[in-house]
Amino acid sequence: MVFLYSLILVGCKTKQSEQKRPNIIFIMADDLGWQDVGFMGSNWFETPNLDALAKESKVFSNAYMYPTCSPSRAALLTGKQSFRTGVYNVPVLEKGDSQHNIFSKWTVDLEHIMYAEPLKQAGYKSIHLGKWHVVGPNPKEEKNFPFEKHLNQPKNGSLAWLDEHESTEIQQYYPIGKGFNENVGGTWWGDPARGYDKGYKSESGGYKAPFKNPFINDKKDDEWLTDRLTDDAIDFIKRNKNAPFFVNLHYYAPHRPTVPRNEEQYQKFLNKVPDTLTGQGQKRLREIAGYATMIASVDDNVQRIFDYLDAAGLRENTVVIFTSDNGFNGLQSNTNSLRGAKGTFYEGGLRVPAFVNWKNKINSGVSHTPICGLDYFPTFLELAKIDDYKGLLDGESIVPLFEEKPLKQRALFWHIASTYKNPPCSIIRKGDWKLIQFINDGSLELYNLKTDLQERMNLANEKPKIVSQMLNELVCWRRENNVPLPKISKLKY
């Protein structure tokens, strides 16, 4: 009896300990721009639910990712800089030759631990839903790195890769193999239209059922992809609400193809007066109106998750993070507030909306401290009370910012060694300043983001002291980390 009572006490302590670990929901939209939401200044897009949630959350006005989805997701999931994983860009978007570029890997190698693994060891049940994009269509062809040519992908509608991807060998690179308990919709696809022969030109675009994603089992009531992913997220929470859970909800929306959610919403945005401040609604009206309905769908579905958390009494023990993987696609959206768009290393490509909501645990307000995608892995570890993780992480936990404690001033770094919309470069952001160095010819651009958020004035010639200080720190960072450069680069480090 004494032994049994001791076991019960141990069991109770374990359960109590688990309950002290908050549930975590990480929601990431795809290609949602920094100013594509009301809480970051849009008066044209309609995100009433996100705006209301932002008012009771910690909003990060200087939140950053990489300028395209592959390096953002690799950095997010591993907590490591691009030069460590070899994922610099989306491979099929890369341009040029192997002398001027280090062409990207598509697949994150097995040596790189992803955050679901330590969370699993700590007792979390986890699910990945939506876009994965950190495994390539043919991982076996990625062994001879660096590559002479950029990687390609199968034609739209092709499932010739599927048998191999369902094998134990390739599933190691999938969510289940990287620590998640379940996977809904995660594969090598960068957009949901790939299941259709006509791709972007198909009526469904992968957003309207049937989704033709081999990792989403069709259901009779399927209609809209964003709704379905949310349904499965809520179902997972219901099944695991008595233990700590982690939901990795990576919506495909509002990534192209632009598919209007419904005709009524579409017509409303077609007839809406443009916003002259941001420029939204002034150009490519049919495209941006359809895009606006996709954003509205994300807004509705995020609210559905919060409604369930409230109904189930889970809000106060659940941390919810909302963000995007990179800036807006310039074919879909616009903002006059920032220079550039997805794929560029200017603020329009790098800066994203972000907030953290934890009812009665985080004071609402706006933090202007710069944060980046590398910071989420260590943040999850701290939230989950995991203090014995030994892996290398390049970011910092932002939990102190939840508690109104300042982070020690630090520099943020990017290294993008291949060409998409801009030549290869390294970037350092520190304080108000942002320095870009083109790594093939060494040329420089310097911007004061406090006074020139639109990056109109290159001050590299006018501010030699600041250039010298920042360039020295950037070069030291590359030298200390043995950061690789393209073969033709004139730089020593």
N, C-alpha and C positions, 0 to 999 in steps of 0.2 A: 504493500500500500504506500509506504514512504517513497519507494522508487517510482511508482506510478504518479504520485503527487508531484515529485520532482520533475518528471517529464512534462506534466501539465503546466507547471510554472515556467519551464523552459520554453514550451510551446507558446504560452501567453506572452512571455517577454519577446519572443521572436515576432509574433504577430503585432505586438505594440510597436516594436522597432520598425517593422515594415510600414505600419500605418504612419509613422513619422516621416517616411520618405514620400514626397509629393508625387502625384501622377504628373506626367508631362505630355503635352500635346504640342507638336511642332508642325505648324501649317505653313507651307511655302507655295505661293502662286508661281506661275511660270511666265516670265517676261512682263510682269506687272511693274510699271514704271514708278519712280519715286513720287511723282505728282499725278498718278492715275487714281488717287483716292482723295476723298474730301479732307481727311485729317492732315494731309500734307499740302492742301491748298487748291485742289481742283474744285471748280464751281460748275463743271460740266458733267463729269462722270458722277454717278449716283451710288454712294456707298454708305447709306444711313446707319446700317448695323455696325460696320467697322468704325465709323466715326463715333458712334455712341460708346463702343467698347474702348476706343482710344482715349476717350475722356476719363475713363476709370483705370487706365493703364499707364505704364511707363513707356512713353513714345521716344524713339531714338531718331533724332533729326539727321544724324550723320552716320547712318548705317550703310555698310558697304559689302559688296560681293565682287567676284570677278565679272568681266563684261560679257561672258557667255556661260551657258549652262553647264557644260562638262567640267571646266575647272572649278566652278562654284560648288557643284555637287561633290566633286572629289575632295575639295578642301573642307567642306562642311562635314562630310561623313568621316573623314580620317583625322581632321584637325591639323592637316599638314599643308604646307605651301606647295604650289604647283611643281616646282623643280624637284621635289621629293617623289612625287607620283608620276611625273612626266606628262601630266595632263595640263596643257597650256591653252587649249582651244577646242572647239568642236572639230574633229578631224576633217569632216566633209566640207567644211567652210574654209579650210586653209588654202593659201595661195603661195606661189613662188617655188623655189627649189631648195634642196637640202643644204646648199651652201649658205643661204641667207636665213634659213629657218631651222629650228629643231622641231620637226613635225610631232604632233601630239600622239600619245597613247590614247586609246579609248577605254581600255580596261584597267581598272585599278588593281594592281598586283596583290596577291594573297598575303604578302608580308605586311600589308598595311591594315591595321586593326581599325574597325569602324565602331562608332559609339554604342551600337546595340549590344556588342559583346560584353563589355564591362557592366552595362546595365543588366544584362541577363544574369551575369554572375552575382549581381546584387539582389536578385529576386524579381526583377521587372519582367512582365509579359509585354511583348512588343509586336507591332504590326507595321509593315510598310505598305502604303497605298499610293498608287499613281506612278509618276515618272521616276525612273531609276537612273538610266543613262550613264552608268559608270562601269558597264561591261560592253564590249564591242560585239558586233555581229559574228566575228570570227576571232576569238581571243588567241587562238593558236598562231595566227599570222602576226601577232604582236611580239613574238619572242626576240626578233632581231632588231632591237632598238639601239641607237636611233635609226629611223627609217629613211630610205632614199626618196620615197614618195609618200604623200599623205594617204591615210586610210580611206577606203570607200565603204559603201553600204549596199545591201541588196535592193532590187527594184521594189517599188510599192506593190503590195499584195502578195509578195513572195513569202512563203513559210518554209523554204528549203532549209533554213537554219534551225528550225524548231526542234527536231529530234535531238540534235546535238546539245541544244540549250536545256533540254529537259534531262540530260544525262547528269549523273552524279559529279562528273568531272567539271562541267561548266556551271552547274548549280552552286559550286563553291563561290562563284563571283556574284551570285544573286543574293537578294535580301535574306533568304533562309540560310544560306551558307555563311553570311556575315553577321549572324546573331539574332535576326528577327524570327519570331515564331511563325509569322504568316506574311504572305506577299499577295497583294491584289494589284495587278496591272503593271508591276515593275519589270522591265526588260531593257533591251538596248535602245529602244525607240526614243527619239528626241521629240516626237510629236505623235498624236493619236491617229493621224490619217494613214499611217503606213500599212494598215491592214487592208486598205482599199486599193485596187489597181490604179484608180485615177488620183489617188493621194489627195492633195489639196483641192483638186477639182471635183472630188466626189461630193455628193449632196450632204452626206453625213459628216465627212471630215474626221470621223472617229468619235465625234461628240454625240451624235444621235445614234441610238441603238438600231441595229446591232453594232457593237463597238469593234468587233473583229480583232480583239486583243486576246491572244491565246492564254494569257494569265488572268483573264477575267471571265469567270463562268457566267454565261448568259442566264438572265432571269426573265420571267414573263412580263414583269412590270417595269423592265428597263426602259428608260426614255432618254435621259441626258447623263452624260458621263460624270459631270461634277456632282450631280445628285446621287448617282450610284456609289461613287467613292465615299461620299459622306454617309450614306446608308450603312456601308460596310464598316466605316470607322465607328459609328454609334453602336452597331451590333457588337463589335469587338469590345467596346467599353462596357456594354451591358454584361458580357460574358466574363469580364475580368475586373469588375468594379470593386471586388473585395480584396484585391491585391494591388500593389503598385503597378501601373501600366504606363507604357510609352507608345504614343501614336505618332507615326512619321507620315503625315498626310501631305503629299506633294502633288497638288493638283496639276493636271496637264494645262488647264486654262490659266490665262487667256492666250496661250501660245497659238500661233497660226496653225491651221487655217482658221480664218475668222468665220464662225458659223453663228448667225443670230439665234439667240435662245428661243425667242418666239416672235411672231409677227407684230404683236401689239407693242412690245417693248421696242422693237426695231423701228417702227414708225414713229414712236415717241421721240427717239433720239434723232431720227432723220429730220424731224420738225423743230428740234430744239435750237434756240438761239446760241450761236457760238460764244465761247469765252474769249474775249479779246486779250485778257491778261496772260493766259497760258497759251492761247492759240488753238486750244482744243475745240474741235467742231468746225474749224475753218477750212481744213484741207481733207481730201479723200473721205468725204462725208459718209459714203456707203460703207467703207471699210471701218471707220472709227465708230460708226453707229452700231455695227454688228459687234465690234470689240467691246463697246460699252455694255451691251446686253450680257456678254460673257463675264465681265467684271461684276455686274449686278448679280449674276448667278453665284459667283464666289462669295459675294457679300451675304446673300441669303443663306448659303450653306454653312458659312462660319457661324452665323446666328443659330442655325439648327443645332450645332454642337453645343453652344453655350446654353441653349434652352434645355437640352437633355441633361447637361451637367447640373443645372439648377434644379430640374425636376427630380434628379437622383440624389440630390444632396452632396454633390461632388465638387462644387465650385471652390470651396475654401481649401481643399487639399489638391487642387489641380492647377499647375502652371501652364498657361497657354501662350505660345509665341507665334506671332504672325509676321511673315516677311515675304520677299520675292528673291528669285535666284540671280537676277541681273536687271538692268534697265529695260525700258520699253523698246519694242521693235519699232523702228522708224517707219515701217510700212503701215503700222496700225495706229500709232498714237503720236503725240507731240507734247512738248512743253517749251515755252519760251524762257523758262527759268534756268535751264541747264543747257550746256553745250553737249552735242553728241547724243547717241542712243545706244541700244544694245550693240555689242561688238566693238565699240570705241572705248578708249581708256580715259575719256573725259567723264565728267560727273554724270551725264545722262546715261552712260553705260554702266558705271560703277555703283551709283548711289541708289538705294532701294528703300521703300517704306518698311518700318518695323515697329512693333510694340510688344510688350510683355504684360500679360494680365494674370494677377494672382489675387483674388478677392481677399480683402482685409489683411493682406501681407505685403503688398507693394503700394507705396504712395503714388498717386497719379501725378502726372506732370510730364515735362519734356526734358530729356537729357540731351545736351549738345556734345557730349563726349563721343568721339569717333569710335565705332565698333566695327567688326567685320565678321564674315562667315566662319573664320577660324576660331572665333571665341565661343561658339555654341557647344562644341564638344566639352571643353573644360567647364563650361557653365552647367551642362547636364551632370557631369561628375560631381560638382559641388552640391547641386540640388539633391542628388541621390545619395549624398553623404559617402561618396567613394573617395577615400583619401590615400589609397595604396596603388593607384594606377601608375605603372612604370613606363608606359609608352611615351614617345616624343610627341609633344604638342606645340604648335607654333602660335596659338592664340592664348587668350587670358580669360578667366571667368569674369563675367559681367555681373555676378551676383552682388558685389559691393554696391553697384549702381542702383540696385533694387532698394538698398538700405540707405540711400543718400550718402554713401561714402565714396569719395573720389578715387578713381584709379590713378596710379602714378603715370605721369605723362609719358607716352611712348610713341614710337613711330609705327605706322602701318606700311607694309611693303607688298608690292605685287611684282611678279616676274612673268612676262608673257613673251615666250621665245619664238613664237611663230606669227605669221601675218594673216589677218583676216581683213578688218577695215583699216587698221593702222599697222605700221612696221613694228617689228619686235622691240620691246622696251622693258625697262624696270621703272618702278614708281615708288616714291616715298611720300607719305602724307604725315606731317608732324605739325601740331599746333594749327595755325591758320594757313600754313604753306604746303604746297604740293609741287614736287619736282618730278619731271619726266625725263628720263635719259633714253634715247634711242640707242640700242645696244650694238647696232652694226656700225654706225658712223660716230657715235658718241655725242651727237647734238642734244641740246637741252631746251626744256621749256619749264618756266617757273610761274606759278599762279598763287595769288593771295585769295583764298576762298572766302575769307571774311568780307572783303571789299569787292571781289570780282567772282561771284559764284558762277557766272556764265563763261569764265575762262576766256575772256576776250583779249586780255593784255598779258603778253608774255614778258615777264620782268627779268628774264635771265641775264640780260646785259646791264640792267639798271641796278640790280641787287647782287653784286659779286660776292659779298660776305655771306649772305644767306645761301647762295648757290654753293659756295665752297663748303660751308658747314653741312648742308644737306647731302651734297654729292659725296663728301667724305664718309658720312654715315651709311649712305647707300652702297658705296664701293666696299666699305668694311664688311657690311652685311653679306655681300656677294662673295667676298674673299673668305670670310670665316665659315660660310656654309658651302663653299665650293660650288657655287651656282654656275651651271653650264651656259655657255654662250654659243651662238651660231659660228660656224667655221670661218666665215668671212669677217667676223667682228674685229674691229681695230683695238678693242679694249683688252687690257691685260687681265682685269677682273670684271 
